Amino acid sequence: MKRAGRSLAETIADDILAMITIDKKFAMGDKLPNENELSVDLQISRTTLREAIRILVAHNVLEIQRGKGTYVKNNHELNEEFNLKELSSLPLDVKDLYEMRLIFEPQSAYYAAKRATDKELERILYYGRLEEALILKKEDRTEVEQAFHKSIAKATHNEFMNRLMPILYQAIDKGVLLSDSNEEMLQNTLNDHRMIMEFLSKRDAEGAKTAMKLHIIHAMRGFGIFEE
């Protein structure tokens, strides 16, 4: 499903940006695969790919080096552009951070269910399943948890939500650290993520919103910071 009003090239540009900022397939300074390889991988024509690349060049994400190829621009603002610097520097505690999550993320899940492209939905489900596997193997899941929630935020196609995510990472990171030794909280995370993914896969916006709200409330109760 392609969001109404967006060209295929714009959608592909968004996919490539997600490959850089969420999937971490390419870092700053990395060369993208050649045109033939990347167009096959994305299942698009080379003409569409060229237009998507032009969009990302215009937005200071990629640069074309003549005779060499297309590179991820060595631009530190690529990651910082999603940051609210003043707020992210504040010494927020777990309660503050989780209250922010409770305010924003349920609605984020709602709009993701409505607006996600098929590729974005596929990415959300991929990271959700990967995190489940890591929890069951008792392996570090911090980056994957971030990718799961960032994928949902990106699928809202709301720029403010994307800018807010680096701040919410503080809550996500602390939540992972504090919950890994609590079996009940880990089980809640597994159950909640499965429910979120189920509603998202059905594009049930109200269900996804409710599931995300319950997920955050479960975490807050586990930390003893939820006000009944």
N, C-alpha and C positions, 0 to 999 in steps of 0.2 A: 504494500500500500504506500503510495507516494502522497505526501501531504499536499492538499489542494493549494494552487497558487505558486508552487515551487517547480522550477524546471528540473529535468533529469540531471543536467549539469550541476545545478545547485545542490541537489541531493547527493550526488557523487562527491562533490567538494566537501560536503559535511561528513560523508563516510571516510574520506581520506584524513580529514582533520581528526576524526575519532580514532583512526588508526595511529595517529601521532600522540594525541593527548590522553586517550583512555587505554588502548591496547598496547601502547609503547612499542609498536612494531618498528617505528623510526624515531630516532633521536635527532636533536639539533645537529646539523652538519651532515646527516646521512643522505646518501643518494637513493632516490626512489628507483624501483625496478624500471627496466626500459618500457617504452610505450606499448609494445606488443604484449609483454608479459603482464603488465598491470591492467591493461584493458581486458585481457582474458580472465584474469583473477577477479575483476569487478563485474565481468559479464556485460560489458558495454562496448560501444564502438570507439575507435581511436578518436573520432571527431568529438564525441561527448567527453572523453577523457581530456583532450586538449582544452576544451572550454572549462572544465572543472579546474584544471591546473591554472588557467588564466585567472579564474576567480580567486584561487588561493594565493597566486602571485600578487594580485591587486590588494589582498588583505594582509600582505607581509608575512605569509606563512611559508611559502615556497619561493625559490629563486631558480631561474634557468641560467645555467652557465653554458655559453655557446661552445659546442664541440665536446662538452663533457656530460651534460645531462641535467636532470632536475633534482634539486637538493632541498632538504628542510632548512629553512633559513636559520642561521645562527643568531636567533633573536630571543633574548631572555624574557621578553614581554609575552612570548607565546604562551607560557604557563602563568605568568603574572597577570595577564590581561583578565583572568577570571577572578582576580583577587581584590578584596576590599581592604586595602592595606591598613587603614586606620583601625578598623574593627578587628582584623586578624592579629594585630599586635597586642590587643588587650588580654590581660591575664584572666580569661574566662574559666569558671570552674565547671565541673561535670553537669551540675544542675542547670546552669545557664545554657550550656551547649545543647543539652537534651531538650530543654524547653524550646530552643530555636528549631531543633529537628521536628518537634511535635507541631510547631506552628506551620512549617513550610513543607515538610516531606510528604505528608498525606495528600496534599493538593498536587504536589509534584507527581505522585503516582497516578492521580486522577487524570492529569493532562497527558502523561506519558501513554496511558491506555488509549486515549483518544487520538493522539497525534503521532505516535511512533511509526516510523516506516518499518517495513518488514525486516530490513537489515538491522535497524536499531533494536527491534524486539528480539531478534536473534541474538544480538550482542548481550542484552540484559539477561536472557535465559542462559546463555553460555556461562557468564560470570556467576550467576546464581547456582548453577549446577557444579561449577568448579569449586565454589566456596563450600558447598555441602560436602564434596569429596575431601577437601582439606580438613574440615571439622571432624569428619569421621576418622581421618588418619591422624588427627591431633597435630597437624602441621600449621605453620604460620599462615594466616589468611588476611593479614592487614591490607595488603595492596589489592587483593581480590575483592575484599569487602568495599574498599573505596571505589574500585572499578564498577562494581554492581550498582552502587548508589549514584555514581557519576553518570553511568549509562542511562539510568532512569531520569536524572535531571536533564541530560542532554536531549532526551526524547520528548521533553516538554516543548522544545523549541522556544523557550523563554530565556532570554539572555540574562535576566537577573538571577534566575536559579543557577545558571552556569557560573556566574560570578560569585555566588554565595557558597558554592560547594567547598572551596578550600578552607573556609572557616568551619564548616560542618565536619570536615575531615578530622578536626581535633576531637570532636565527640566520638566519631567512628573509631579512631585509633584508641582512645581511652576506653571505649566500650569493649573493643576486642581484648585489650590488655587485662581489663578487670573481670571480664566474663569467662575467659579461657579456663579458669580454675573452678568455675561454678557449673556443675553438670546440668542443673535445672535451666540456667540461662542459655547454655549451649543448645539444649533440646528445644527451648522456646525459639531460638534463632533458626534452627532447622525447620521447625514447623511453620514459623511465621514467613520465612523466605519462600517456602513451598507454596503457601497460600497466596503470597504476593505474586509469585510467578504464574500461578494458575489463573488468577484474575486478569493479569496483564495479557497472558496468552489468549484469553477469551475476549480481550479488549472490553472488559467490564470495568468501567471507570469508577463507579461507586464502590464495587467490591475491592478494587485495588487500593482506593483511598482508605477504606475501613481496615483492610489488612495491614497497611503501612502504619496507620495510627495505633493498632493493637501491638504491632511489633515494637514500636518506640515505647509505648506504655509498659509493655512487659519488661523491657530493659530498665526503664526508670524504677519500676517496682523492685526489680532485682537489686538495684543500687540503693533502694530506700529513699528515693528522691521524688517520688510521684505524690502529688497532693490529691488525695481522694475527694 
